[in-house]
Amino acid sequence: MVVLANFDELCKNTPMGRLLTIGRTEYARGVFCHTVSRISVCLPGPGKALTAVVGVDSNPQTKPGRGSIVFSVVVKGQEAFRSKIMKEGTVPEHVKVDLDGATDFLLEVGDAGDGITCG
């Protein structure tokens, strides 16, 4: 993974020393980033599919119901997935993208038009 843009530190698995929490579900593995973020993922060979779960982490900065985002995946220069606008407490959205042999793709997290603050 190469971070092309991110407001703060990219955290793997444990943001702020605790598990990622989206909606009511805790995740032991994942990537936590702040909006606006662009992360390039380079694969060791041709990829078949990307599956993931996305949403806003529930933490003291985002509770209650703050932190709006839009998550997208770009493959071969084309947007292959775009989430609805999500806020803290929103049910996680499942991502399934056909990579069609791509060796890289972009993960993008936008601020849903209201800036990078959680308000």
N, C-alpha and C positions, 0 to 999 in steps of 0.2 A: 504494500500500500504506500502510495505517495500522497501526502497532503498538499493539495494545490492551494487551498484556502480554508481557513478555520479561525474563528475569533479567539479561541483559547486552546488549551491543550486537548489533544485527542486521547481519550482514555479507552483502554481495552479492558473489558469485563467488569471493572469495579470503579465507577465514577464516585468520587468523594468517599472512598473506602467502604462502599456498600454495593449490593447487587443492583443491576439495572432493573427498573420496575416500570412496566408499561401497562396502564390500566390497573388491574389487580394481579397481574402476573409478574413474578420475579424471574430474571434470566441470569444464569451463571456465566454465560458467554455472550459477548456482543461488543459493539463499538459505540462509544458515547462521544458526540461532538456537539458543538454549538453552532447555531446558524450565524452566518451563511457559510456553508462548507462545501468543498469540492474535493473528493478523494478519488484518485486514480488507482484502480486495482489491476495489477499485472499478473497474469496467470502463467504457470510454467509450461502450458501447452494449450491447445484449443479447448475452449469451454463448451459444455453442453447446456447447463442451466444454472441460474442463480435462484435460490430460494432463501427467503428471509422474513423476518417480522419487523415492522417499523412502528415508531410512535414517539411520543414525548415522554421522557423519563419523569417519573413522579419524585420530586425532591423539594426541599424548602423554598427554592427559587421559583419553581413552576406551580406549586400548589396555591390555591385551588383553581384549576382550569385555565392556567396561563400558559405561555410559551407556544404560540401557534407556529406550525411548520407545514411545509409541503415537501415531500420526499420524492426524488425521481432517480431513475436509472437510465443512463445513456449508453447504448451499444452501437458501435460502428457509426457514430455521429448522429444517431436517431434516438429520440426519447422512446424507450421501450416500456416504461412504467412511470406513472405519476399518481401519487396518493391524493386523497381528498385533503382539505385543510384539517389538521389535527391539533389538538390542545392536550394539556395534561388531563388525564382521566379518560381520554378517548380510547375506545377499544383498539388494540393493536391491529394493524392492517397487514395481511399476508401478501408477500411479493413472490411471484413466480415469473421469471423472464427466461426466454429461450436465448441463449448466447450464440447459437448458430456458428460455433467454431471460433468465435472471437477470442483473442488472447489478452484483451484488456477491456475494461468498461469503467464508467464514471458513476460514483454515488454522489448525489447532490442533495443538500438540505437547504431549502429556501425559507425565508422568514414570513411567508404568506402575506407579504405586503405591509406588515406593521412594525418593521424594524427588528433589531436584535435583542431588545429587552423583553422581559417576560410579561410585560403589561400590555 
